[in-house]
Amino acid sequence: MLQIRGKASSINVRKVLWTCAELDIQFERQDTQGSVSPENVSQTTTMIVPTLRVGMQFVTLRVTH
């Protein structure tokens, strides 16, 4: 299952959540609350949210306007 990690107040996280809802993609969301923990840094060294995880693979997105 797709896992979306990021702060709930982030506009970029909300864009991904909205897209998943529109495409009827099942996901679970984990709120990182903007913390710079070793776990978060290991998943995305750029600290850009949202971070997507599918299985053991992490994908960091850069959303541009």
C-alpha positions as CSV (number, residue, x, y, z in Angstrom):
1,M,0.0,0.0,0.0
2,L,1.1,3.5,-0.7
3,Q,2.3,5.4,2.4
4,I,2.3,9.2,2.3
5,R,4.5,10.9,4.9
6,G,4.4,14.6,5.6
7,K,2.9,17.4,7.6
8,A,-0.9,17.6,7.3
9,S,-0.7,21.4,7.0
10,S,1.7,21.2,4.0
11,I,0.1,22.4,0.8
12,N,2.2,19.9,-1.2
13,V,1.0,17.0,1.0
14,R,-2.6,18.1,0.5
15,K,-2.1,18.1,-3.3
16,V,-0.9,14.5,-3.2
17,L,-3.8,13.4,-0.9
18,W,-6.3,15.1,-3.2
19,T,-4.8,13.4,-6.2
20,C,-4.9,10.0,-4.6
21,A,-8.5,10.6,-3.6
22,E,-9.5,11.7,-7.1
23,L,-7.8,8.6,-8.6
24,D,-9.2,6.3,-6.0
25,I,-5.7,5.2,-4.8
26,Q,-5.7,3.6,-1.4
27,F,-3.1,5.0,0.9
28,E,-2.2,5.5,4.5
29,R,-0.8,8.8,5.8
30,Q,1.9,9.3,8.5
31,D,2.2,12.8,9.9
32,T,5.9,13.7,10.3
33,Q,5.0,17.0,12.0
34,G,8.1,18.6,10.5
35,S,10.5,16.8,12.8
36,V,14.1,16.3,11.7
37,S,14.5,12.8,13.2
38,P,17.1,10.3,12.1
39,E,14.3,8.2,10.6
40,N,13.0,11.1,8.5
41,V,16.4,12.1,7.3
42,S,17.1,8.5,6.2
43,Q,14.0,8.6,4.1
44,T,14.5,11.9,2.5
45,T,17.9,13.7,2.9
46,T,16.5,16.8,1.3
47,M,13.7,17.0,3.9
48,I,11.2,17.8,1.2
49,V,7.6,16.6,1.8
50,P,5.7,14.7,0.9
51,T,7.7,11.5,0.8
52,L,6.0,8.5,-0.7
53,R,6.8,4.9,0.3
54,V,5.8,1.9,-1.8
55,G,7.0,-1.3,-0.1
56,M,10.6,-0.6,0.9
57,Q,11.2,2.1,-1.8
58,F,11.0,5.8,-0.9
59,V,10.2,8.5,-3.5
60,T,10.7,12.2,-2.7
61,L,8.6,14.6,-4.7
62,R,9.4,18.1,-5.6
63,V,6.2,20.0,-6.4
64,T,6.7,23.0,-8.6
65,H,4.2,25.7,-9.4
